[in-house]
Amino acid sequence: MAPNSPPLTSSAALRTGHTLLRQVGEGVQLARSGRFEDTVALLDETQYLLRRHPLSRVSTVLPGTLANLGLAQSLCGNFTAARDHLQEARSRADEHGLAVLDLIVRQNLGCLALHRGDSAAAIGLFHDLLPSMPEDRREALHVDMAEALLTEGLVEEAVEALDDSAGAGPTAQLREATLRLLEGDPAHARAVGLQVRQLHGRGSLWYRFAERLVYRAGRRSPRRRRRGCPVPVSNAHPPHTVRAGLAQALSTGAAETALEWAELTRASRTPLVPGPTAAADREHTDAYRSSHAHSGAAGAEARAREWEQARWRSFYAPHLRRALSPPEAAPSTRDGTEPWCPVTDTLRGRLGGRAYVRYVQIDDRAWALVASEEGVEAFPLGSAADLSARAARFAACAPGGPGFARAADEAGRSLLGPVLARIGDRPLVLSWDPFLGEPPWGALPALCGRPLSLVASARAWLERPSEVPSPDRVLLASGPTLPGAVAEVDALARLYPQARVLSGERARPEAVLEGMEHSDLVHLAGHGHVPKRAAMLASVELEGAPLLACDLAGIERVPSVVTLATCWNGRAFGRRAGPPLGFVGALLARGARAVVASPVPVRDAQTGTAMRRFHRALAAGTPVPEAVALHLGHAGFCCYGG
């Protein structure tokens, strides 16, 4: 209808209104069948006519049409038009108080950010929407979130996003396939992605994630070339560049270059994942602590998940503005201008009689990079999925329990068999990719009694503090509900007569935190727990309330050496992308030299004797890694840092 045409009669308006609404419905159906270009053509014409029709006064019609049009345009690559239409849709939804439509438009803006290459802005916006999105829209939001996370190489986080959707059918299939990708089986992940993509079509909820999964699982290492391979030039390469550089270095036999790229695997994800210094707000922390006190750690899992979601929202808040008000130009790459400082030569010069072992996964293969004063070598270890499964079986068996010896032997032969001839009986510094999980490394037969330092990277080991703990500044604390912990601390008090001892009603979290600020050597004993999805809520049970890993952010300094005589509190160090989390990650990030902890359950009856022997060795001047190897490694304890 031309702008100057006469007003429509009621009957004419009704007829044309029905036609326009039918066109909107047809446009939506075209999008669901994957015909996005046809959707754009139809809805663009329809929105033009709607603006001049009485139907535009119905609050939901025009903004709803613009929301669908903008999403289709973003899928076609028409980013500027998509931005303009989605912004107008959001403005109109806000004007008419259409809260649910506003949420849908914001989700579409997140998809726009993702499609134009700004995954961080998309992740931030999707996290911001999670608490408010209606139940019937949550599966779509979680699938979009998973796609954004997978785009950035955050595979485990993508699995969790799909798991949170509680979706069945294709969503559950894609979750299982992504988990298999994480465990080192890209062939299975690719096959499932292809199947979902074929069965459900281009316009389905799952197509884009399936396509991303097929691409991620199908990227193969480059064939071996005679020419050299690139070296890192920046400390801010994105994850896919790091993977490609590492794969090419391994394929050409350039072990030293491979080690340089391996150093970046955690660093490349640091801008994408909340680290140990990022926390949720006080309200969420207090809510978790209260739930933990009334229902126990297991009963507070729902609060723990809410806390972790709030932590991610806070971490990604700076990216929200880009998603809600997209700039004209596509975002620049994350590669920074700070040059990469090679680590290999410095590492070899500082290792002395030690060896450094770095486990990496490329495609479906696992490798070990071994550095010593003699040089760097790369050892193929076979199937990453098989190695992951053996490490998981080993970690699932309690030290000394049924099946432990066999699982330890199988894992040890797979992980260490190919490299033992190279490392000999050297003390080890060791780091690994997340596909190996959190095994108690010191309990492997070939490593029992061998000094072992677990680190996030070679650079982290080189930059560790040099401070040695003073036996004059010792804190011993025990929780109230574990009899062995109280006896353990009483025995250690005789070894350290000058120590400050907190037990019973004195062992409250605030007193322990205050004591940690003024101590160089700390021993905490009690029940430990690490929520599956919120490692910074790792806890040690104390009087009245648990001490949480996130509480450490509130003290001015941390001790040089901390021993956590608890179950589980070595978890969250190596099983995820990004920096280490939990008590270990928080302490090392704040400047602790070494943390002694177990990633598996420990036996209360046996721990006390082993801890006394460990502390006697420590008091006699034995270095922490060696003291752990001699007295605690067999029980599942590890030395982190050191």
Helices and strands as residue ranges (DSSP letters): H 10-32, H 36-50, G 54-57, H 61-76, H 79-95, H 99-115, H 119-129, H 135-151, H 155-164, H 170-182, H 186-200, H 207-218, H 239-251, H 255-267, H 282-299, H 301-316, G 317-319, H 320-324, H 344-351, E 355-362, E 365-372, E 375-383, H 384-396, H 404-416, H 420-423, E 428-432, G 434-436, G 441-443, E 452-454, H 458-462, E 474-478, H 483-495, E 500-502, G 504-506, H 509-517, E 521-525, E 528-529, G 535-537, E 539-541, E 546-548, G 549-554, E 561-565, H 582-590, E 594-597, H 604-619, H 624-631, G 633-635, E 638-641
